[in-house]
Amino acid sequence: MAEKPKSVLLPIVAAAVFAGLGRMVLQKIRADRAARKTNVAGPLDEKTRAWISEVVRTPRQ
C-alpha cells in the first residue's frame, strides 16, 4: 500500500494564524502601556464636570 502524502499546508496556515494573533496581542499590550503613560486628559474642574454630566444626560433634539 502506498503511503498517504501528508499535507504541509494546514500546519503552515495554523502557524501563520497563531503568529498573527500573537502579534496582535503584543501590539494591544504596547498600545495600552503607551496610552497609560501619556494620559492626555488632565484634572477637570467642577464646572466642566457639571457641563459634561448635563450634556450626557440630556437627549439630543
N, C-alpha and C positions, 0 to 999 in steps of 0.2 A: 504494500500500500504506500502511496506517495504521501509525503508529509504535507500538511496543510500550511501554506505560507502565512506567516503572522503579519498582521497589518502594523505598520510603523506609524501610520497617520494618527491613530487615536491617542497614543501616548504623547506625541508631539503637540497635538491640539490641546490636550489636557495640561501639559506643562506650560504652554503659552497662556492659557486661561488663568492658571494659578499665578503665573508671574505677573500678569496684568492686574489681577485682584490685589496681589501683594503690593504692587507699585501704587495702586490707588489708595490703599490703606496708609502707606507711608506718606504720600502726598497730603492726605487728610490730616494726619498727625502733625506734619510740619506746618500746615496752614493753621491749624488750631493753636499751635505754640506761637507762631508769628502773630496771630490775632490777639493772643493773650498778652504778649509783650508790648504791642503797640495799641494800647487802649485809647482810642480816639475820643470817646465820649468822656467829657470831664464832669465834675460835680455840678448838679443842677440846683439852681436856687428855687425857692418856694413858688415864686410867680410862674416860672417856667413849668414846674411840676403841675401846678393847678391848670395851666393852659393846656398842657398835653392831656391831662385827665379829662378836661372838658371836651376837647376835640375827639378823643377816643369814645367817649360816652354818647355824644350826640350823633344821631344818624344824619347821613347826607341828604340833601333835598334836591 
